[in-house]
Amino acid sequence: MTTAFDPIVLGGTRLANRVVMAPMTRSRAFGPDAEPTELMARYYAQRAGAGLIVTEGVQPSVVGQGYPDTPGLHTPGQVRAWRTVTDAVHRAGGVMFAQLMHTGRIGHPSLLPDGLVPVAPSAVAARGRVFTHQGPKDFVTPRELDEAEIRRTVADFANAARNAVEAGFDGVEIHGANGYLIHQFLADNTNLRTDAWGAGTEGRIRFAVEVVTAVAEAIGGRRVGLRISPGNPYNDIVEDDPGEVHGALLDRIAGLDLAYLHLMEGPDAELTSRLRTAWPGTFVLNPFTHPDATGPDALKLIEDGSADMVAYGALFLANPDLPRRLAAGGPFNAPDQSTFYGGDHRGYTDYPTLTA
């Protein structure tokens, strides 16, 4: 029987265990250049016992930033600063992927340089508010991307992936979940386009397919993971048939030999089973445990074959040595879930913001 503490080879890299540190937005890249700090290097190195660390969301371009003080991977200074983080994690024996996250319509002009506004597949504002340095502000109506801008955005993801490798990351995870830009292209209420980037299922999945393909071509598919959250209403997302759309997406990218698929599970366990069966490679599961944080019982998902790896969010914040504690059966520090949105389904709520 396979357990969470058995090694696994991921994209050619041998991982010590099957416990994943889920991506959790931190907002600790203080300063105008959105560069990682020494504090971030210490934070991630403390958690290097994870089989795989996936970083907080990292914007691939200036306009991809949707929250204050989140780090980027689109300037030489950011690449140099991330190298201090990856070096610290590698010295501690860890493996680390950068999560590339373009927030799309989720954001505010006050978070961007003068003249920029959030962008999206269609000019549809999200309901709710986003946290800024001036306090919570209503989401604005985003500017609809034109064809040339869509293609530049695809290129931004690929360039950020190259920067990640230069910065010492072992790979990247593309954030296609939680109501951010890729998910906005997939969803019915955020993609109203009638052109080839939105008409029908093939149109809805096109942006995701092209981003994943471009990133795989840039750094090799075995260094690339994709995160999805079909049916997750977070950030005012509505999907009429998430199974059809995400199933078609997986069919289109199955041949790219990606490192893994990372599913942020919703309450539809049958859909999880279908996607698990459809995906030919490593399957990482962030199980649906709302309203609780993912706990030790989730390790059984590896034992019964529901997943190859299991992702933990909140419990990793409170327990930097989480894999050791899981192996020992505890004790566990209780996470303070009042102050963060992360990998453990805080998205299945009706509030729209995050910090950790």
N, C-alpha and C positions, 0 to 999 in steps of 0.2 A: 504494500500500500504506500502510495506517495504521500508525503507529509509536507507541511509548510517549511520544514527545516532541512529538507533535501535540496541539494544544489540544482540549478537549472541553467542551461545554456541559452542565452538570449542574444540573438543576432551575432553569434560567434563569441560572445563574452560569457564566461562562467560566473554565475551569481552564487553567493554563499547560501542563500535561502530564497524563499518565494514570498517574502513579506515586502510589500511596496509601500514606500512613503508617498502618499497621495499629494498632488499639487495643492498648495494652499496659499492664497494671496496674502502677502505680508505687509506691503507698503512701508518698506524700510530702506529704499534706495533714495535717501534724502539728497536734495540738491537739484539744480536745474538740469544736470546732465543725465539723470536717471541711471546712475552707475551703482553697481553693488558695493557694499561696504564690508569692513572687517567684521562687523557684527553678524552679517549674513554668512561669512565664511565660518565663524564659530558655530553658528546655529546649525548649518548643514553638516559640518564635521562631527558634531555631537551625535548626529543621527546616521552616521556612516555604517552602522550595523545592519541597516536595511539591505535586503538583496538588491533593491533598486530605489534610488531617490529620484523623484520627479519634482523639479523646482516649481516654485510659484509661477504664475503666468508672466511671460516675458514678451513685451511688445516687439513685433518685427519691424515697426516703422513708427514715426512720430505720431501719426494720426491714429495708430492702433492702440494708443493709451487711453484707458477709460477710468482709471482710479489714480489718486494722488500717490506719488513716490513709489510707483512700480518700476522695475528695471527694464531696460531695453537690451537689444542685441543688434543694433543697427549703426553704431559708431565705433571707431577704433578705441576710444576711451572705455566704452562699455566692454569690449572684448578683453582689453587688458585687465579691467577690474574683475570680470568673471573668472579670469585665470587664477586669481588669488583664492577664489572659492573652490574651483575644481581641484586645484593643487592641494588644498586643505582636506578635501573629501578623499582624494586618492591617497594621500599620506596616511589617512585613517583606515584605508582598505575598502573604501566605498566605490560604488558605481553610480553615475549621475547622468540623467537626461534633462535637458532644458525644455520646458513646456512653452511652445510658441503660441501666444494668445493675442489675437486682434479682436478688440471688443466691439468693433462695429458701431452700432447705434447706442450702445451702452457707454455713456460718458457725458462730457459737458465741455463746451468751448473754453471754460475757465481753466481746464486741465491741459489745454493745447496752446501752442504758440499763436500769436495774434493772426486772425484771419482764417484759422482752421476750425472746422466743425466736424462732429462725428459723421461717419459715412455708413452706408448700408445698401443692401440690394434694392430697397425701395424707400421712398420718403415717408416712413411710418414711424411715429414716435412711440417709444415704450411708455407704458403707464408706470408711475412710480418716481422715485428720486434717487439720486446718486450722491455719495459723500464727496465733498471737495474741501479744499483748504478754508473756504469761506462757509462751511457747513453744508447741510443737505440742500440740493437743488433739483428742481424738476428736470427730467429728461427733455431734451429738445428734439425737434424734428430733424432727422439726419438728412444729409445730402445724398441723393441716389448716385451710385457709381455708374459711370459710363463704361463702354466696352474697353477703351484704352486704360482706364483706371483699374478695372478688374484685372486686366493682364499685368499691370504694374504691381498690383497687390499680390498676385501669385508669385511674381518675381521677388517681391519683398520677403515672402516666406522662405523661398529658396536661398536668398542671400543671407537671411538670418540663420538658416541652418548651417551654411558654410562658416559663418562667424562663430556659431556654437562649437563646431569642430576645432576651429582655430583657438577658441578660448579653453579648450581642453575637455569639453563634454564628451561623454561616451556615445551620445545620440540625442535625438530630440523627440518630443511628443507634440504632435499637432493637436491643438485644442479645437475640437469640432463639437463641443457640448455647451450646456449651460446658457444658451441664448446669446452667445457671442457671434462674431461675423459668419463663421462657417455654418453654424446652426441657423442663423438668420436666413441664409440662402436655402436651407433645407425646409424651413417651416412655412406653413400656409399663410399665416397672418403677417409675416415680415417680408416675404418674397411675392410681390404682386406683378412681377415682370411677365411680359408676353413674348420676350425674345428667347434666344437659345440658352439664357442663363436663368430661366425661370418657368418656361412653359412645360407643364407635365413633369413626371418623375425624372426623366432624363435631364430636363433643364434644371430642376432643383438640385440634383446631385452634381451637376457639372463643375461648379466652383470647388467643391470638396475634392472631387476626383482630380482636378487639375492641380490643386495645391499639393495633394499627397504625391502625385506623380512627379511634379517639379522638385519637391524636396527629396524624394527618393533618387531622382536622377542627379541631384546636386551632391548628395553625401552617401548614397547607397541605401537601398531599402532596408537592409539589416540594421541600420542605425536609426530607423524611424518607427515611431508608434503613433497611433491615432486614438484620441479619446472621443467617445460619443455618449449622448444621453437621450436616447429616443423617448419621447413623451414627457420629458422634463419641462414643466411650465415656467421654470425660473426665468426671470427677465422678460416676462410677459410674452411667452412663446406658446403658440397653438399649432398642433400638428394633427391633421385629420386622420392620417394613417401612418404613424411613425414606423410601423413594421415594414410596410411596402417600400417607403423611401430609404430607410436605413438598410434594408435587405438588398435593394438595388445598388446602393453605395458599396456594400461589402462585396457584391458580385463583381463590380467594376475594378476594385483594387486588390482583389484576392491574389492576382498573379504577380504583384509587386514584391513579394517576399519580404514583407514588413517584419519588424522585430516583434510587434504585438498589436493587438486591439485592446483598448482599455474601455470597458463599459461601466458608466455610472448608472447603476440599475435603478429603474423605477418600480412601481408596485406591480407591474405586469411580469410575473415570473415566467409565464409561458413565452413571452417575447425574448426574455433572457435565454431561455433554453433553445429557441429557434436560432438566435444569433450565435450562440455557442456552437451549435451544430454546423452552421453555415460557414464559420470562420475557420480557415485551414491551418492557422498558425497559433502562436501563444495567445492565450485569452486571459487578460487581467480583469478581475471583477472588483468593483467597489460596491459591495452589496447594499441593497435597500434595507435600512434598519431604522428609518424615521419612526419616532422622534429621538431615538437613542443613537449614540455614537456606535460605530462598528466595534464589536468586542471580540473576546477570545473565541466565542462560538463560531465565528466566521472561518476559522481555520479548517473546519469540517468541509467547507466547500472545495478545498483542494483534495481532501481525502476521498470525497465521493465523486470527484471528477467534474464538478460544476465549473471549476476554474483551474488554471495552471498557477496563477498567482493571485493574492488578495491584497487590496490597497486599504491602508488605514490613514485617516486624517487626524481627527481630534485626539485620538489616543496617542498619536506620535508627538503631538505638541506637549502633552503633559508627561510623556515618558520617552525621553530621548533614546534610551536603550531598550526600546519596545521589543525587538525580536528576542532579546535575552529574557525579558520578563514573560513574554508569551511562552517561551520554551520551558520556563520554570513554573508556569501557572500563576504568576503574579509575584508580589503585590503590584497593583496599578494605582498610579495617581489619577484622580478624577479630573477630566478636562473641564475647563470653564467654557461652556458652549455659548455663553451670552455675548461673547466678544468676537466671534469669528464666523466666517463662512468658508468651508473647505471641502474636503473630500467625502464627508459623511452625510450627504443629503440634506444639508441645511437649505439646499435649493428647492426642496419641496415645501416651501412656505410662501407667504405672500409679501415678504419684505424684500426689497431689491438691491441691497447693498452688502458690502463685505469689507472686513479687515481682520487681520489675525496678528 
